[in-house]
């Protein structure tokens, strides 16, 4: 997540239109809006995965196939991310904030 955060923030800051402190405020507001929920979801997902490994997660119990599927589903959410798309969306959102 921290590498994703760094890449997205660097991509937003690299926009040649970002020049003023107001522009930076817009970048940080958009960055926070985009990334906070993903970071928070990682914390919650990690907790669930821990519970799955300890046989405590009610959605899987001790069923190995369910455990495997739940962990894989959660790993896919983490791994299958398009950073370039996040940067494009972020730049659009920054532009919208700055242009009213």
C-alpha positions, 0 to 999 in steps of 0.5 A: 500500500505504501508503494501504491500511495507513493506512486499515486502521490508522485503521479499527482504531483508530477502533473505540470499544472500543479504550481501553487499552494492551492494546487497542492491542497487540491492534490492532497485532498484528492489523494486522501479521498482516493487512498484513505478507504483503500488503506483502511480496508487493508487493515480490516481485510488483514484482520479477517485473513488472520481470523480465517487462518485461525479458523475463527472467521464465520464465513469459512469456518474450518472449510479449507476450500472456503478459507482458500477462496476468501484469502485469494479474494482478499489478495486479489483486491490488493494485487489487482490494482491499476496505478496508472488508472488511479493517477488518471482519475486523481488528476481528473479530480484535481482538475475538477476541484481547481476548475470549480 
